[in-house]
Amino acid sequence: MRHIDDLLAEMKTVKNAHPFAILAIVVLPEHLHAIWRLPLGNADYPLRWSLIKTGFSRRLAKSYSCQPPSQA
């Protein structure tokens, strides 16, 4: 789980802007499962996941460079 710190940091960033409580989370190599408690009157679950996924992808993009393969 090389990028778990990036995932957790992005979840914290989104939680600060759009509060929710993480009741349980399981992170697997290809996906994750989570149980959240959303605040009353603000159950915009899709927005929160979208922000987490977008932010996490941007964090990963910063740590990788896309360079064409060298020609031998």
C-alpha positions as CSV (number, residue, x, y, z in Angstrom):
1,M,0.0,0.0,0.0
2,R,2.5,2.6,-1.2
3,H,0.1,5.5,-1.4
4,I,-1.9,5.1,1.8
5,D,-0.6,8.3,3.2
6,D,-1.7,10.2,0.1
7,L,-5.2,8.7,0.4
8,L,-5.5,9.5,4.1
9,A,-4.2,13.0,3.6
10,E,-6.8,13.6,0.8
11,M,-9.6,12.2,2.9
12,K,-8.6,14.6,5.7
13,T,-8.6,17.5,3.3
14,V,-12.1,16.7,2.1
15,K,-13.3,16.1,5.6
16,N,-12.2,19.6,6.6
17,A,-14.2,21.2,3.8
18,H,-17.1,18.7,3.8
19,P,-17.4,17.1,7.2
20,F,-18.1,13.4,7.6
21,A,-17.1,10.7,10.1
22,I,-15.3,7.5,9.0
23,L,-16.8,4.7,11.0
24,A,-14.9,1.9,9.3
25,I,-12.5,1.6,6.3
26,V,-10.8,-1.3,4.6
27,V,-8.2,-0.4,2.0
28,L,-7.3,-3.2,-0.5
29,P,-4.8,-3.1,-3.3
30,E,-7.4,-2.3,-6.0
31,H,-10.2,-0.6,-4.1
32,L,-11.6,0.3,-0.7
33,H,-14.7,0.0,1.4
34,A,-15.8,2.6,3.8
35,I,-18.7,3.3,6.2
36,W,-19.3,7.0,6.8
37,R,-21.7,9.0,8.9
38,L,-22.7,12.2,7.1
39,P,-24.0,15.3,8.9
40,L,-27.7,15.9,9.1
41,G,-28.9,18.0,6.2
42,N,-25.8,17.4,4.1
43,A,-25.8,13.9,2.7
44,D,-23.9,14.7,-0.5
45,Y,-22.0,11.4,-0.5
46,P,-21.1,11.6,-4.3
47,L,-19.5,15.0,-3.9
48,R,-17.2,13.8,-1.1
49,W,-16.1,10.7,-3.0
50,S,-15.5,12.7,-6.2
51,L,-13.3,15.2,-4.4
52,I,-11.3,12.4,-2.7
53,K,-10.8,10.5,-5.9
54,T,-9.8,13.7,-7.9
55,G,-7.5,14.9,-5.2
56,F,-5.8,11.5,-4.7
57,S,-5.3,11.2,-8.5
58,R,-3.7,14.6,-8.6
59,R,-1.4,13.6,-5.7
60,L,-0.3,10.5,-7.6
61,A,0.2,12.5,-10.8
62,K,2.7,14.7,-9.0
63,S,4.8,11.8,-7.9
64,Y,5.0,10.2,-11.3
65,S,6.3,11.6,-14.6
66,C,5.1,10.4,-17.9
67,Q,8.1,10.0,-20.1
68,P,8.2,8.0,-23.4
69,P,10.1,4.8,-23.2
70,S,13.7,5.1,-24.3
71,Q,14.5,3.6,-27.7
72,A,17.3,1.1,-27.7
